[in-house]
Amino acid sequence: MTEPLPDRVARYERRFTTLFAEYFDTLGATLDAPSFSRFTPECVELLRDLSLRGGKRMRVVLLHETARLVSDEPVEGLDAAALSIELLQTHGLVHDDLIDDSATRRGGPTTYYAYRERFPRHPRAALGLTVLAGDLALALSLRVLLDARLPVEVRQAMVEVQTRAATDTFVGQITDLERDFAPEAPDDEMLHDVADHKSARYSVLAPLYLGLLAAGEQPAAHEPELRRYARLVGICGQMRDDYLDLFGDAAAMGKPTGTDIREGRRSYAVARLLSAVSGSERAVVEEALGNPACSPEAVAAIRGIGERRGVAAGMRADMRRHAEQAREVAAHWRPRWRADAVVFFERLPGWSIERTG
């Protein structure tokens, strides 16, 4: 693979953004809503706005690169699968922002806060419309596959992949909330399971399955290794996000650090911090944990504790270890699939934890 990985990712992102915009431009003509309804087109416009508001589209990249494992020729069905993947992501963003009571997402208002501004005296309507907007995105993610011009058995297999991915994600979201109610800090195995269900299965495993199906391959024949690769990459991604939330550079990221501390979330970084401190240092952490008014200075003090106690260095080492394990899994694909395409999957885990954007 001679093209630098960031350039390859950016190329896929540009092409898909155009495709996604075209999809929403035609959605109004295909959505069967009563002619009197004003709320339905407003809902679609909010979904469109959120969906087109950036992101690297790594799920789409994975989808296309997986198809390249089998064939370097154009593959039918990838556009429909890509739309399905990103509509499911939009569903997740709408509901995550509602659960977290987040006001902004990617530089704009969340769907929930847009509805709160639209209906300031009707909070239940704002809440209900937000839930329904997320539900509509989920339904559209399945419908786009059912409408695809593909053999019926391929369409059915793709719908099954996305249905299972959505189900696993919901379970992951439930256990993610449950994790923060545990009396003790969660261990790594619990955190790995949450990351696997909540993120890896729909962000990594589903694109792998869909890409193989579109290219005429049966994912079931390779399920154990695909699941292992997806789980490892998902753990790397979640661990990186949690690491940056405490130890990252707020100016470089364009957002404040310490969100998990303020919200009382037992993330990888917070759980390891709680396991590493005692006495006065633990008191500092526990006083800040779950305190929305926790100051940047308090977060900086906790960051310093984490660095002194080896939490930051330990997380960096663990991310590299999981990335190397994922690379080794991908390396075993060389005898079976196209070697130049396998290179992408070997490089991806390391790049995903080192990238700054």
LUMVEXNU-811892 format. One record per residue (C-alpha): residue number from 1; residue in three letters; x, y, z. Coordinates in Angstrom, 3 decimals, padded with zeros to 6 digits. Layout:
+-----+--------+----------+----------+----------+
! num ! residu !        X !        Y !        Z !
+-----+--------+----------+----------+----------+
! NUM !    ALA !        X !        Y !        Z !
...
+-----+--------+----------+----------+----------+
//
This chain:
+-----+--------+----------+----------+----------+
! num ! residu !        X !        Y !        Z !
+-----+--------+----------+----------+----------+
!   1 !    MET !  000.000 !  000.000 !  000.000 !
!   2 !    THR !  001.941 !  003.030 ! -001.277 !
!   3 !    GLU ! -000.672 !  005.687 ! -000.460 !
!   4 !    PRO ! -000.194 !  007.137 !  003.061 !
!   5 !    LEU ! -002.924 !  005.908 !  005.351 !
!   6 !    PRO ! -004.186 !  009.396 !  006.341 !
!   7 !    ASP ! -004.517 !  010.326 !  002.649 !
!   8 !    ARG ! -006.412 !  007.115 !  001.958 !
!   9 !    VAL ! -008.808 !  007.796 !  004.830 !
!  10 !    ALA ! -009.371 !  011.384 !  003.661 !
!  11 !    ARG ! -010.153 !  010.212 !  000.119 !
!  12 !    TYR ! -012.833 !  007.819 !  001.335 !
!  13 !    GLU ! -014.263 !  010.512 !  003.622 !
!  14 !    ARG ! -014.638 !  013.036 !  000.796 !
!  15 !    ARG ! -016.355 !  010.577 ! -001.507 !
!  16 !    PHE ! -018.743 !  009.348 !  001.166 !
!  17 !    THR ! -019.686 !  012.856 !  002.311 !
!  18 !    THR ! -020.922 !  013.566 ! -001.220 !
!  19 !    LEU ! -022.852 !  010.275 ! -001.259 !
!  20 !    PHE ! -024.422 !  010.977 !  002.137 !
!  21 !    ALA ! -025.532 !  014.459 !  001.098 !
!  22 !    GLU ! -027.132 !  013.060 ! -002.059 !
!  23 !    TYR ! -028.955 !  010.437 !  000.019 !
!  24 !    PHE ! -030.522 !  013.073 !  002.267 !
!  25 !    ASP ! -031.355 !  015.263 ! -000.721 !
!  26 !    THR ! -033.567 !  012.479 ! -002.114 !
!  27 !    LEU ! -034.882 !  011.115 !  001.188 !
!  28 !    GLY ! -037.793 !  013.537 !  001.379 !
!  29 !    ALA ! -039.196 !  012.215 ! -001.900 !
!  30 !    THR ! -039.084 !  008.595 ! -000.726 !
!  31 !    LEU ! -040.235 !  009.020 !  002.882 !
!  32 !    ASP ! -043.966 !  008.376 !  003.116 !
!  33 !    ALA ! -045.104 !  011.143 !  005.499 !
!  34 !    PRO ! -048.502 !  012.884 !  005.579 !
!  35 !    SER ! -048.558 !  016.032 !  003.481 !
!  36 !    PHE ! -049.531 !  018.199 !  006.480 !
!  37 !    SER ! -046.532 !  017.149 !  008.575 !
!  38 !    ARG ! -043.946 !  019.809 !  009.320 !
!  39 !    PHE ! -042.212 !  017.860 !  012.066 !
!  40 !    THR ! -041.132 !  015.023 !  009.750 !
!  41 !    PRO ! -039.042 !  017.145 !  007.334 !
!  42 !    GLU ! -037.641 !  019.052 !  010.327 !
!  43 !    CYS ! -036.576 !  015.736 !  011.840 !
!  44 !    VAL ! -034.918 !  014.636 !  008.592 !
!  45 !    GLU ! -033.119 !  017.991 !  008.362 !
!  46 !    LEU ! -031.749 !  017.600 !  011.900 !
!  47 !    LEU ! -030.523 !  014.097 !  011.056 !
!  48 !    ARG ! -028.952 !  015.422 !  007.870 !
!  49 !    ASP ! -027.213 !  018.245 !  009.691 !
!  50 !    LEU ! -025.772 !  015.931 !  012.339 !
!  51 !    SER ! -024.794 !  013.237 !  009.839 !
!  52 !    LEU ! -022.866 !  015.592 !  007.563 !
!  53 !    ARG ! -021.057 !  017.392 !  010.363 !
!  54 !    GLY ! -017.650 !  015.784 !  009.975 !
!  55 !    GLY ! -015.996 !  012.640 !  011.237 !
!  56 !    LYS ! -013.335 !  010.501 !  009.565 !
!  57 !    ARG ! -015.839 !  007.832 !  008.407 !
!  58 !    MET ! -013.513 !  005.064 !  009.589 !
!  59 !    ARG ! -016.385 !  002.559 !  009.374 !
!  60 !    VAL ! -016.764 !  003.366 !  005.691 !
!  61 !    VAL ! -013.009 !  003.044 !  005.200 !
!  62 !    LEU ! -013.052 ! -000.388 !  006.883 !
!  63 !    LEU ! -015.948 ! -001.468 !  004.680 !
!  64 !    HIS ! -014.189 ! -000.598 !  001.424 !
!  65 !    GLU ! -010.819 ! -001.942 !  002.519 !
!  66 !    THR ! -012.435 ! -005.228 !  003.574 !
!  67 !    ALA ! -013.923 ! -005.652 !  000.107 !
!  68 !    ARG ! -010.420 ! -005.048 ! -001.292 !
!  69 !    LEU ! -009.202 ! -008.083 !  000.641 !
!  70 !    VAL ! -011.186 ! -010.169 ! -001.840 !
!  71 !    SER ! -011.125 ! -008.127 ! -005.044 !
!  72 !    ASP ! -009.589 ! -004.926 ! -006.420 !
!  73 !    GLU ! -012.479 ! -004.584 ! -008.872 !
!  74 !    PRO ! -015.534 ! -002.371 ! -008.162 !
!  75 !    VAL ! -017.934 ! -004.134 ! -005.780 !
!  76 !    GLU ! -021.712 ! -003.638 ! -005.884 !
!  77 !    GLY ! -023.490 ! -002.863 ! -002.657 !
!  78 !    LEU ! -020.732 ! -000.950 ! -000.873 !
!  79 !    ASP ! -022.540 !  002.397 ! -001.126 !
!  80 !    ALA ! -025.719 !  000.972 !  000.410 !
!  81 !    ALA ! -023.694 ! -000.717 !  003.150 !
!  82 !    ALA ! -021.789 !  002.514 !  003.831 !
!  83 !    LEU ! -025.030 !  004.488 !  004.156 !
!  84 !    SER ! -026.408 !  001.844 !  006.499 !
!  85 !    ILE ! -023.305 !  001.957 !  008.687 !
!  86 !    GLU ! -023.316 !  005.734 !  009.007 !
!  87 !    LEU ! -027.081 !  005.986 !  009.567 !
!  88 !    LEU ! -026.668 !  003.540 !  012.447 !
!  89 !    GLN ! -023.870 !  005.787 !  013.713 !
!  90 !    THR ! -026.198 !  008.805 !  013.485 !
!  91 !    HIS ! -028.762 !  006.896 !  015.547 !
!  92 !    GLY ! -026.070 !  006.277 !  018.161 !
!  93 !    LEU ! -024.998 !  009.918 !  018.249 !
!  94 !    VAL ! -028.573 !  011.159 !  018.742 !
!  95 !    HIS ! -029.225 !  008.783 !  021.614 !
!  96 !    ASP ! -025.762 !  009.136 !  023.209 !
!  97 !    ASP ! -026.147 !  012.907 !  023.325 !
!  98 !    LEU ! -029.562 !  012.507 !  024.933 !
!  99 !    ILE ! -028.231 !  010.059 !  027.543 !
! 100 !    ASP ! -025.262 !  012.339 !  028.295 !
! 101 !    ASP ! -027.322 !  015.558 !  028.139 !
! 102 !    SER ! -024.735 !  016.943 !  025.711 !
! 103 !    ALA ! -025.343 !  020.392 !  024.244 !
! 104 !    THR ! -022.917 !  020.230 !  021.315 !
! 105 !    ARG ! -021.576 !  017.673 !  018.873 !
! 106 !    ARG ! -018.911 !  018.347 !  016.231 !
! 107 !    GLY ! -019.212 !  022.087 !  016.538 !
! 108 !    GLY ! -023.009 !  022.322 !  016.418 !
! 109 !    PRO ! -026.039 !  021.692 !  018.628 !
! 110 !    THR ! -027.038 !  018.129 !  019.397 !
! 111 !    THR ! -030.399 !  016.934 !  018.160 !
! 112 !    TYR ! -031.724 !  016.999 !  021.727 !
! 113 !    TYR ! -030.695 !  020.603 !  022.325 !
! 114 !    ALA ! -031.965 !  021.663 !  018.914 !
! 115 !    TYR ! -035.378 !  020.307 !  019.912 !
! 116 !    ARG ! -035.129 !  021.918 !  023.350 !
! 117 !    GLU ! -034.581 !  025.272 !  021.662 !
! 118 !    ARG ! -037.422 !  024.564 !  019.225 !
! 119 !    PHE ! -039.840 !  023.639 !  022.051 !
! 120 !    PRO ! -038.633 !  025.525 !  025.155 !
! 121 !    ARG ! -041.998 !  025.174 !  026.924 !
! 122 !    HIS ! -042.566 !  021.544 !  025.931 !
! 123 !    PRO ! -039.658 !  019.507 !  027.338 !
! 124 !    ARG ! -041.469 !  016.188 !  026.955 !
! 125 !    ALA ! -042.061 !  016.877 !  023.263 !
! 126 !    ALA ! -038.364 !  017.743 !  022.826 !
! 127 !    LEU ! -037.391 !  014.516 !  024.582 !
! 128 !    GLY ! -039.854 !  012.405 !  022.604 !
! 129 !    LEU ! -038.890 !  013.877 !  019.235 !
! 130 !    THR ! -035.208 !  013.267 !  019.984 !
! 131 !    VAL ! -035.858 !  009.600 !  020.724 !
! 132 !    LEU ! -037.933 !  009.292 !  017.564 !
! 133 !    ALA ! -035.248 !  010.989 !  015.461 !
! 134 !    GLY ! -032.738 !  008.411 !  016.623 !
! 135 !    ASP ! -035.235 !  005.622 !  015.959 !
! 136 !    LEU ! -035.848 !  006.944 !  012.446 !
! 137 !    ALA ! -032.104 !  006.875 !  011.705 !
! 138 !    LEU ! -031.974 !  003.251 !  012.864 !
! 139 !    ALA ! -034.927 !  002.269 !  010.670 !
! 140 !    LEU ! -033.403 !  004.070 !  007.678 !
! 141 !    SER ! -030.121 !  002.209 !  008.203 !
! 142 !    LEU ! -031.982 ! -001.058 !  007.630 !
! 143 !    ARG ! -034.252 !  000.237 !  004.878 !
! 144 !    VAL ! -031.334 !  001.409 !  002.752 !
! 145 !    LEU ! -030.141 ! -002.207 !  002.654 !
! 146 !    LEU ! -033.585 ! -003.585 !  001.859 !
! 147 !    ASP ! -033.837 ! -001.123 ! -001.048 !
! 148 !    ALA ! -030.364 ! -001.951 ! -002.409 !
! 149 !    ARG ! -030.127 ! -003.526 ! -005.858 !
! 150 !    LEU ! -028.465 ! -006.695 ! -004.639 !
! 151 !    PRO ! -029.362 ! -010.381 ! -004.697 !
! 152 !    VAL ! -031.981 ! -011.060 ! -002.042 !
! 153 !    GLU ! -029.708 ! -013.395 ! -000.073 !
! 154 !    VAL ! -027.003 ! -010.700 !  000.143 !
! 155 !    ARG ! -029.534 ! -008.076 !  001.249 !
! 156 !    GLN ! -030.895 ! -010.383 !  003.929 !
! 157 !    ALA ! -027.420 ! -011.226 !  005.187 !
! 158 !    MET ! -026.493 ! -007.540 !  005.397 !
! 159 !    VAL ! -029.685 ! -006.676 !  007.271 !
! 160 !    GLU ! -028.929 ! -009.467 !  009.728 !
! 161 !    VAL ! -025.417 ! -008.083 !  010.290 !
! 162 !    GLN ! -026.737 ! -004.596 !  011.015 !
! 163 !    THR ! -029.580 ! -005.838 !  013.213 !
! 164 !    ARG ! -027.153 ! -007.851 !  015.328 !
! 165 !    ALA ! -024.722 ! -004.930 !  015.455 !
! 166 !    ALA ! -027.462 ! -002.596 !  016.677 !
! 167 !    THR ! -028.604 ! -005.105 !  019.302 !
! 168 !    ASP ! -025.059 ! -005.567 !  020.600 !
! 169 !    THR ! -024.588 ! -001.797 !  020.729 !
! 170 !    PHE ! -027.718 ! -001.312 !  022.811 !
! 171 !    VAL ! -026.509 ! -003.972 !  025.243 !
! 172 !    GLY ! -023.172 ! -002.169 !  025.321 !
! 173 !    GLN ! -024.840 !  001.149 !  026.131 !
! 174 !    ILE ! -026.808 ! -000.476 !  028.955 !
! 175 !    THR ! -023.698 ! -002.079 !  030.463 !
! 176 !    ASP ! -021.776 !  001.171 !  029.974 !
! 177 !    LEU ! -024.265 !  002.893 !  032.281 !
! 178 !    GLU ! -024.319 ! -000.092 !  034.628 !
! 179 !    ARG ! -020.519 !  000.034 !  034.948 !
! 180 !    ASP ! -020.691 !  003.425 !  036.658 !
! 181 !    PHE ! -023.008 !  002.093 !  039.376 !
! 182 !    ALA ! -020.659 ! -000.692 !  040.485 !
! 183 !    PRO ! -019.419 ! -000.284 !  044.087 !
! 184 !    GLU ! -015.814 ! -000.930 !  043.014 !
! 185 !    ALA ! -013.790 !  000.339 !  040.077 !
! 186 !    PRO ! -014.290 ! -002.024 !  037.104 !
! 187 !    ASP ! -011.432 ! -004.300 !  036.103 !
! 188 !    ASP ! -009.977 ! -004.421 !  032.592 !
! 189 !    GLU ! -012.048 ! -007.426 !  031.535 !
! 190 !    MET ! -015.297 ! -005.604 !  032.304 !
! 191 !    LEU ! -014.073 ! -002.510 !  030.475 !
! 192 !    HIS ! -012.994 ! -004.631 !  027.494 !
! 193 !    ASP ! -016.435 ! -006.270 !  027.308 !
! 194 !    VAL ! -018.192 ! -002.890 !  027.390 !
! 195 !    ALA ! -015.903 ! -001.512 !  024.662 !
! 196 !    ASP ! -016.476 ! -004.634 !  022.562 !
! 197 !    HIS ! -020.275 ! -004.482 !  022.768 !
! 198 !    LYS ! -020.731 ! -000.718 !  022.695 !
! 199 !    SER ! -018.228 !  000.150 !  019.995 !
! 200 !    ALA ! -016.214 ! -002.633 !  018.370 !
! 201 !    ARG ! -019.095 ! -004.740 !  017.111 !
! 202 !    TYR ! -020.799 ! -002.020 !  015.098 !
! 203 !    SER ! -017.761 !  000.135 !  014.298 !
! 204 !    VAL ! -015.312 ! -002.604 !  013.286 !
! 205 !    LEU ! -016.914 ! -006.042 !  013.111 !
! 206 !    ALA ! -020.023 ! -005.030 !  011.140 !
! 207 !    PRO ! -018.021 ! -003.197 !  008.419 !
! 208 !    LEU ! -015.770 ! -006.266 !  008.126 !
! 209 !    TYR ! -018.768 ! -008.539 !  007.663 !
! 210 !    LEU ! -020.539 ! -006.202 !  005.236 !
! 211 !    GLY ! -017.430 ! -005.705 !  003.115 !
! 212 !    LEU ! -016.890 ! -009.446 !  002.784 !
! 213 !    LEU ! -020.553 ! -010.070 !  001.966 !
! 214 !    ALA ! -020.522 ! -007.404 ! -000.760 !
! 215 !    ALA ! -017.397 ! -009.003 ! -002.247 !
! 216 !    GLY ! -018.987 ! -012.457 ! -002.295 !
! 217 !    GLU ! -017.208 ! -013.921 !  000.738 !
! 218 !    GLN ! -018.913 ! -015.631 !  003.685 !
! 219 !    PRO ! -017.828 ! -013.975 !  006.970 !
! 220 !    ALA ! -018.954 ! -016.960 !  009.046 !
! 221 !    ALA ! -015.998 ! -018.959 !  007.715 !
! 222 !    HIS ! -013.625 ! -016.475 !  009.372 !
! 223 !    GLU ! -015.682 ! -015.410 !  012.389 !
! 224 !    PRO ! -013.245 ! -016.108 !  015.288 !
! 225 !    GLU ! -010.383 ! -014.091 !  013.812 !
! 226 !    LEU ! -012.632 ! -011.271 !  012.609 !
! 227 !    ARG ! -014.147 ! -010.991 !  016.083 !
! 228 !    ARG ! -010.717 ! -010.988 !  017.712 !
! 229 !    TYR ! -009.406 ! -008.287 !  015.375 !
! 230 !    ALA ! -012.508 ! -006.144 !  015.904 !
! 231 !    ARG ! -012.381 ! -006.528 !  019.684 !
! 232 !    LEU ! -008.711 ! -005.567 !  019.868 !
! 233 !    VAL ! -009.143 ! -002.533 !  017.607 !
! 234 !    GLY ! -012.246 ! -001.496 !  019.553 !
! 235 !    ILE ! -010.371 ! -001.723 !  022.857 !
! 236 !    CYS ! -007.540 !  000.382 !  021.397 !
! 237 !    GLY ! -009.996 !  003.037 !  020.251 !
! 238 !    GLN ! -011.895 !  003.248 !  023.531 !
! 239 !    MET ! -008.708 !  003.244 !  025.585 !
! 240 !    ARG ! -007.311 !  006.048 !  023.419 !
! 241 !    ASP ! -010.464 !  008.133 !  023.881 !
! 242 !    ASP ! -010.383 !  007.606 !  027.658 !
! 243 !    TYR ! -006.649 !  008.375 !  027.805 !
! 244 !    LEU ! -007.048 !  011.626 !  025.878 !
! 245 !    ASP ! -009.976 !  012.696 !  028.060 !
! 246 !    LEU ! -007.628 !  012.881 !  031.043 !
! 247 !    PHE ! -004.101 !  013.101 !  029.646 !
! 248 !    GLY ! -004.689 !  014.755 !  026.273 !
! 249 !    ASP ! -003.934 !  018.310 !  025.170 !
! 250 !    ALA ! -007.182 !  020.282 !  025.335 !
! 251 !    ALA ! -005.920 !  022.911 !  022.876 !
! 252 !    ALA ! -004.889 !  020.306 !  020.313 !
! 253 !    MET ! -008.171 !  018.388 !  020.664 !
! 254 !    GLY ! -010.372 !  021.470 !  020.587 !
! 255 !    LYS ! -012.350 !  020.374 !  023.644 !
! 256 !    PRO ! -011.812 !  020.370 !  027.417 !
! 257 !    THR ! -010.323 !  017.421 !  029.250 !
! 258 !    GLY ! -011.773 !  015.820 !  032.388 !
! 259 !    THR ! -015.271 !  015.089 !  031.084 !
! 260 !    ASP ! -015.227 !  011.538 !  032.470 !
! 261 !    ILE ! -014.096 !  012.843 !  035.888 !
! 262 !    ARG ! -016.869 !  015.447 !  036.016 !
! 263 !    GLU ! -019.523 !  012.930 !  034.941 !
! 264 !    GLY ! -018.321 !  010.235 !  037.322 !
! 265 !    ARG ! -017.639 !  007.750 !  034.536 !
! 266 !    ARG ! -015.485 !  004.717 !  035.372 !
! 267 !    SER ! -013.522 !  004.862 !  032.125 !
! 268 !    TYR ! -010.232 !  003.056 !  031.532 !
! 269 !    ALA ! -008.297 !  006.078 !  032.821 !
! 270 !    VAL ! -010.518 !  006.710 !  035.839 !
! 271 !    ALA ! -010.682 !  003.034 !  036.845 !
! 272 !    ARG ! -006.900 !  002.693 !  036.676 !
! 273 !    LEU ! -006.441 !  005.926 !  038.559 !
! 274 !    LEU ! -008.697 !  004.702 !  041.393 !
! 275 !    SER ! -006.754 !  001.452 !  041.547 !
! 276 !    ALA ! -003.410 !  003.266 !  041.735 !
! 277 !    VAL ! -004.032 !  005.887 !  044.421 !
! 278 !    SER ! -004.676 !  005.922 !  048.141 !
! 279 !    GLY ! -004.777 !  008.344 !  051.048 !
! 280 !    SER ! -004.806 !  012.041 !  050.196 !
! 281 !    GLU ! -004.426 !  011.421 !  046.462 !
! 282 !    ARG ! -007.468 !  009.182 !  046.406 !
! 283 !    ALA ! -009.397 !  011.833 !  048.330 !
! 284 !    VAL ! -008.554 !  014.383 !  045.613 !
! 285 !    VAL ! -009.824 !  012.040 !  042.913 !
! 286 !    GLU ! -012.994 !  011.042 !  044.747 !
! 287 !    GLU ! -013.862 !  014.650 !  045.577 !
! 288 !    ALA ! -013.761 !  015.548 !  041.885 !
! 289 !    LEU ! -015.429 !  012.383 !  040.577 !
! 290 !    GLY ! -019.010 !  013.115 !  039.581 !
! 291 !    ASN ! -018.704 !  016.835 !  040.351 !
! 292 !    PRO ! -019.874 !  018.857 !  037.317 !
! 293 !    ALA ! -018.227 !  021.967 !  038.785 !
! 294 !    CYS ! -014.799 !  020.346 !  038.935 !
! 295 !    SER ! -012.375 !  023.037 !  037.759 !
! 296 !    PRO ! -009.694 !  022.732 !  035.067 !
! 297 !    GLU ! -007.138 !  023.187 !  037.839 !
! 298 !    ALA ! -008.537 !  020.194 !  039.715 !
! 299 !    VAL ! -008.445 !  018.110 !  036.535 !
! 300 !    ALA ! -004.827 !  019.186 !  035.990 !
! 301 !    ALA ! -003.969 !  018.102 !  039.544 !
! 302 !    ILE ! -005.564 !  014.692 !  038.935 !
! 303 !    ARG ! -003.705 !  014.413 !  035.633 !
! 304 !    GLY ! -000.465 !  015.014 !  037.528 !
! 305 !    ILE ! -001.335 !  012.282 !  040.030 !
! 306 !    GLY ! -002.052 !  009.879 !  037.180 !
! 307 !    GLU !  001.251 !  010.658 !  035.498 !
! 308 !    ARG !  003.240 !  010.246 !  038.735 !
! 309 !    ARG !  001.522 !  006.943 !  039.526 !
! 310 !    GLY !  002.263 !  005.520 !  036.099 !
! 311 !    VAL ! -001.343 !  005.449 !  034.893 !
! 312 !    ALA ! -000.606 !  007.411 !  031.716 !
! 313 !    ALA !  002.480 !  005.376 !  030.829 !
! 314 !    GLY !  000.666 !  002.121 !  031.589 !
! 315 !    MET ! -002.232 !  003.022 !  029.302 !
! 316 !    ARG !  000.121 !  003.955 !  026.469 !
! 317 !    ALA !  001.901 !  000.625 !  026.836 !
! 318 !    ASP ! -001.395 ! -001.285 !  026.883 !
! 319 !    MET ! -002.662 !  000.497 !  023.784 !
! 320 !    ARG !  000.507 ! -000.424 !  021.921 !
! 321 !    ARG !  000.243 ! -004.021 !  023.132 !
! 322 !    HIS ! -003.359 ! -004.396 !  021.953 !
! 323 !    ALA ! -002.505 ! -002.710 !  018.637 !
! 324 !    GLU !  000.348 ! -005.163 !  018.094 !
! 325 !    GLN ! -001.942 ! -008.112 !  018.867 !
! 326 !    ALA ! -004.444 ! -006.810 !  016.286 !
! 327 !    ARG ! -001.644 ! -006.408 !  013.742 !
! 328 !    GLU ! -000.613 ! -010.020 !  014.310 !
! 329 !    VAL ! -004.175 ! -011.212 !  013.712 !
! 330 !    ALA ! -004.297 ! -009.313 !  010.398 !
! 331 !    ALA ! -000.880 ! -010.629 !  009.363 !
! 332 !    HIS ! -002.290 ! -014.177 !  009.361 !
! 333 !    TRP ! -004.722 ! -013.140 !  006.596 !
! 334 !    ARG ! -001.941 ! -012.888 !  004.007 !
! 335 !    PRO ! -002.122 ! -016.459 !  002.631 !
! 336 !    ARG ! -005.882 ! -016.191 !  002.184 !
! 337 !    TRP ! -006.498 ! -012.635 !  000.965 !
! 338 !    ARG ! -004.771 ! -010.045 ! -001.202 !
! 339 !    ALA ! -001.489 ! -009.114 !  000.491 !
! 340 !    ASP ! -001.513 ! -005.433 ! -000.507 !
! 341 !    ALA ! -004.979 ! -005.068 !  001.026 !
! 342 !    VAL ! -003.952 ! -006.869 !  004.232 !
! 343 !    VAL ! -001.283 ! -004.185 !  004.773 !
! 344 !    PHE ! -004.019 ! -001.663 !  005.585 !
! 345 !    PHE ! -005.362 ! -003.832 !  008.403 !
! 346 !    GLU ! -001.866 ! -004.403 !  009.747 !
! 347 !    ARG ! -001.181 ! -000.666 !  009.887 !
! 348 !    LEU ! -004.577 !  000.508 !  011.102 !
! 349 !    PRO ! -004.332 ! -000.441 !  014.827 !
! 350 !    GLY ! -001.033 !  001.374 !  015.369 !
! 351 !    TRP ! -002.131 !  004.425 !  013.401 !
! 352 !    SER ! -005.440 !  004.619 !  015.258 !
! 353 !    ILE ! -003.747 !  005.051 !  018.643 !
! 354 !    GLU ! -001.014 !  007.410 !  017.441 !
! 355 !    ARG ! -003.072 !  009.804 !  015.329 !
! 356 !    THR ! -003.715 !  013.255 !  016.777 !
! 357 !    GLY ! -007.014 !  014.013 !  015.014 !
+-----+--------+----------+----------+----------+
//
